[in-house]
Amino acid sequence: MPVMLGQSMAIQAVRAQLQRYAGCDVQVLIEGETGTGKELAAREIHYAGARRDHPFVPVNCGAIPDSLIENELFGHGRGAFTDAKQAQPGLVDHARGGTLFLDEVDALSDKGQVTLLRFLQDNEYRPVGGGAARVSDARIIAATNASLERQVAAGRFRRDLHYRLNALYLRLPPLRERGDDVALLARHFLDAVARRLQGPARRWGDDAIEAMMAHAWPGNVRELDHVALRAYLGSEEAVIGLARLRAVEPAFAGIAAAPRRRAHEPDLAFAAAKLHAIRQFELDYLTRLMQQACGNISAAARLSGTERRQLGKLLLKNGIETRQFRPD
């Protein structure tokens, strides 16, 4: 079964939520930045649940032309159009008994949204060209790197479809919110490249790890995976340091190597170390607090002895969505 790697409080909370959702057979909406692992999360829900022995069918909604949306989803009957010499099942049929994963669901056109909404209302559909109505038992998991609530407010996504998809909600944290998971994943991906290419084992130098820990990772886990691949292929040394990382990865080109530290000298200057510790404390504390309060800000404020408005500001500052902690 695919598993999301990491030891941070943020990813532990996500894994616990995935396990709960696996046992609750309704629609799930997964939101997260590009590269955070939305399809991996959907697969974990699928393979941890009762549908594990049935198909997991991923669909890139942004790649389906408007004119083919019904044909792709529902298939067609023989003679439905000129080249339809025989009946063809659609993706909904392929996902029978399993999970239909709708990636980039926000990319659906108005027509695509209406088509999906009509299907979700009663799980009935007809192949293009007519025929008897069929009922689907596939579970729907949708994903987007945009906020559907904001898309609805902007008039770009149907509110009624949002309600249908959002029975259960999951927000995947970006890599910059996952603390030491950056180092853990960097080592994992480097080892994975060596195994895949059947090459010699290599490891990161401390200066490379420090640089990666400080990087913002706009492409998240996928970006880190690609960085590990390029660094491995671009290096002949057993240890990949910052100099090699800068040579193969443009994002690190302007980063200077940290000055060599004496024994027992702290990793960071006092002010920087203090700021880092405060940020990590806030993230860990708020994550545990919202778990205890089941996502209720008022209850969390009482537990922590914090004014509700101030707590709301701290949650916003740390990018913590309360919905992910609410009970099913």
Summary of the structure (lengths in Angstrom):
residues: 328
radius of gyration: 23.2
end to end distance: 22.9
largest distance: 78.2
contacts: 977
relative contact order: 0.12
helix: 51%
strand: 11%
